[in-house]
Structure formats: structure tokens, C-alpha cells
Amino acid sequence: MPLHTSQLNELTNLELAQTLMERLTISPNDWHRLKSNRNSRASEQVAAALVFLLKDQPQEAIARLEQAVGWLDRSISAPPCPSHGEHKR
């Protein structure tokens, strides 16, 4: 059920940012499908950056923003899944 404006006004900026971050974080079930989706990955990082900024942690915010830019300008890519490529002996 969507929140009404009055309900949104009761939340702090940090609570709103945390809710957005939770919504944009790629779930384990969606990881393989979205791990290389540049918009999804950048959105996830920007939302995390906003949370850190509102918590007065600018260095953490900058790191997340740099990751977001890397996704958008294609300077970074998704690493392979840790469980793939491993051979059990």
C-alpha cells in the first residue's frame, strides 16, 4: 500500500533514504539477472551514498558515488560470482 503524503512527512530524511536504498538494493534472488544492469547498480550505489551523506559520513558517500559513476561510464563491470568457476576437490 503506498504511503500518503502525511505519512511521508512523518518520516525523517534518513528514514526515507534508507527505505529507498532497501527498495533499490538488488536481492539475492535477482542478483544474476541484474548484476550487470548498469542503471540498477548505479541506482543502488546512489541510494547508499545518500544514506551515508545523511549520516554525516561524506567519505563513504563519495565512495558510493564513485561506484555509481563507474557503472554509468562503463569503467567498472560486475565481477564473476564467487561460486562460479570454483572447482571442488
C-alpha positions as CSV (number, residue, x, y, z in Angstrom):
1,M,0.0,0.0,0.0
2,P,1.5,3.4,-1.0
3,L,2.2,5.9,1.7
4,H,0.2,9.1,1.7
5,T,1.9,12.5,1.8
6,S,1.0,12.9,5.5
7,Q,2.7,9.5,6.3
8,L,5.8,10.5,4.2
9,N,6.0,13.8,6.2
10,E,6.3,11.8,9.4
11,L,9.5,10.1,8.2
12,T,12.9,11.7,8.6
13,N,15.1,12.2,5.5
14,L,17.3,9.4,6.7
15,E,14.3,7.0,7.0
16,L,13.2,7.9,3.5
17,A,16.7,7.4,2.1
18,Q,17.0,4.1,3.9
19,T,13.7,3.0,2.5
20,L,14.8,3.9,-1.0
21,M,18.1,2.1,-0.5
22,E,16.3,-1.0,0.6
23,R,14.0,-0.9,-2.4
24,L,16.8,-0.4,-4.8
25,T,19.2,-3.0,-3.4
26,I,19.5,-6.0,-5.6
27,S,18.1,-9.0,-3.8
28,P,20.0,-12.3,-3.8
29,N,17.2,-13.7,-6.0
30,D,17.7,-11.0,-8.6
31,W,21.5,-11.0,-8.4
32,H,22.2,-13.0,-11.6
33,R,19.6,-11.2,-13.6
34,L,20.7,-7.6,-12.5
35,K,24.4,-7.9,-11.6
36,S,25.4,-6.3,-14.9
37,N,22.5,-3.9,-15.2
38,R,24.2,-0.6,-15.1
39,N,21.2,1.5,-14.1
40,S,20.2,-0.9,-11.3
41,R,23.8,-1.0,-10.0
42,A,24.2,2.8,-10.2
43,S,20.8,3.4,-8.5
44,E,21.7,1.1,-5.7
45,Q,25.0,3.0,-5.1
46,V,23.5,6.4,-5.3
47,A,20.8,5.5,-2.7
48,A,23.5,4.1,-0.4
49,A,25.5,7.3,-0.9
50,L,22.5,9.4,0.1
51,V,22.2,7.3,3.3
52,F,25.8,7.9,4.2
53,L,25.6,11.6,3.4
54,L,22.6,12.0,5.7
55,K,24.6,10.1,8.4
56,D,27.4,12.7,8.0
57,Q,29.8,10.1,6.5
58,P,30.9,12.0,3.4
59,Q,33.9,9.7,2.6
60,E,31.6,6.7,2.4
61,A,29.1,8.7,0.3
62,I,31.9,9.7,-2.1
63,A,33.0,6.0,-2.5
64,R,29.4,5.0,-3.4
65,L,29.0,7.9,-5.8
66,E,32.3,7.0,-7.5
67,Q,31.0,3.4,-7.8
68,A,27.8,4.8,-9.4
69,V,29.7,6.8,-11.9
70,G,31.8,3.8,-12.7
71,W,28.7,1.8,-13.5
72,L,27.3,4.6,-15.7
73,D,30.5,5.4,-17.6
74,R,31.3,1.7,-18.0
75,S,34.6,1.9,-16.2
76,I,33.6,-0.9,-13.9
77,S,31.9,-4.2,-14.5
78,A,30.4,-6.9,-12.4
79,P,32.9,-9.5,-11.1
80,P,32.1,-13.1,-11.6
81,C,30.1,-14.8,-8.9
82,P,32.4,-16.3,-6.3
83,S,30.7,-19.7,-6.5
84,H,31.1,-19.9,-10.3
85,G,34.4,-21.2,-11.6
86,E,35.4,-22.8,-8.4
87,H,36.1,-26.4,-8.6
88,K,35.7,-28.6,-5.5
89,R,38.4,-31.1,-4.9
